[in-house]
């Protein structure tokens, strides 16, 4: 016999997990390796991207 898996509707807490953190300024920044050089300023930059909401932040060196 096959195992019976109980399906249930996800609650509001599970449905909106992570969205409220970014809305209140608590982003999860990770380094984006695709773009490391700024053409206009002509210097190296570090591009950070939030893994939850895809917002970007740039830090020049």
Buried (B, 14 or more C-beta within 10 A) or exposed (E): EEEEEEEEEEEEEEEEEEEEBBEEEEBEEEEBEEEEEBEEEEEEEBBBBBEBEEEEEEEEE
